[in-house]
Amino acid sequence: MDRADVYRSTVRHLFAPVADLLYNDDSVTEVLINGPDQIYCERAGRLEKVDRRFPDEHALMAAAQNLAEYVRRRLDDKHHSLDARLPEPEKFRVHVIIPPTSRVGVCVSIRKFKLADTTLDGLVNDKQSLSAAGSEYLRLMVRAHRNVVVAGGTGSGKTSLLNALSAAIPAHERVVVIEDLSELQLHQEHTVYLEARPAGPDGKGAVTIRDLFVDSLRMRPDRILVGEVRRGEALDLIQSMLSGHDGSLTTVHASSPLLALVRLETLCLMNDVGLPVYVARTQVASAVHVIAQVARMADGSRKVVSIAEVMGLGKGDRYRVRELFAFRRTGTDANGKILGSLEPTGKRSRFADYMRESPVADEIDLTAPLFAPRAKGSESDSEGDALVITRSGS
């Protein structure tokens, strides 16, 4: 038994109170430990308290510190938390925060992730998270090298949708994936995975998302996928979209398509280049083509609730988006399940003319309102709908 096997066995032993939830129960997607006496798990999008406990705070701290050693990190007075992916073959992402920062004791959040078994067809037919029409539109946008952002809150299904969208990328393309903690597992064989690295105990050796982005541009990518933009690397992604790397995919925390643009703008301004607000806004509005909004519903299900195209900037330098699909709720069944579907709004895609001349033109239903020729006297594709926000950050 080598060193890694010893650590792995020790971690499993020290986390014995929740080991069966982690290793034997596929219905559990997340385990949340709030001190030694309070443990929750997530099933089907809902949290439930489980009748488990650790012997005491010292036992839980020992488990957390052993886990930190397993990933070559520290938990002590100078290092109050850690965020890490357990080495293969484990499929867990772990966050730990310790007292006194955590007032309830040692808190451990363990998220399980699986191989990319989620497909667009599965989201439509099995999970009813997406309509067939919405799925086909997103597939065509990915195939046609449009830049797609998946927006949503924590646990809303952003990563699952991004994995599903990746299946639409042609097999001959080279994909470079960049993440803080590697979770995405794409369907494509020709995929290179890059993972950021935190600084070591001596404060050296950190590799950031921005560092990896610079590396990726020298790796001859056909596509660049960023698991999630959270900081100033948003500007690097936006500028790569503008400089010939069309077809990029990423996720961002936001509660609407419009706020996703505002969020990206804010993250661009967190870059250390001192970018003026107007320049950041113009670049975001030009680079992002499509936003798919996902949400976790009250019944625990995850659904695509909006698909919108970015129409650039309107009067007063305000973002304009055109919603092409919107979730229409029709009621709730006897079991509390939310009923409804993602339906077309009847609007024409701004990319209709582009798509009719693209390599995927033969895959398009030219009779659909989305891609029909523009009627005489209709609005210009440079115009958008009234989903508008005033000058944020100005």
Helices and strands as residue ranges (DSSP letters): H 3-14, H 16-23, E 28-34, E 39-43, E 46-50, H 57-70, E 81-85, E 92-97, E 107-112, H 120-125, H 132-143, E 148-152, H 158-166, E 175-179, E 191-195, H 209-217, E 223-226, H 233-242, E 249-253, H 257-269, H 277-287, E 290-296, E 302-313, G 315-317, E 319-332, E 338-344, H 352-356, G 361-363, E 387-388
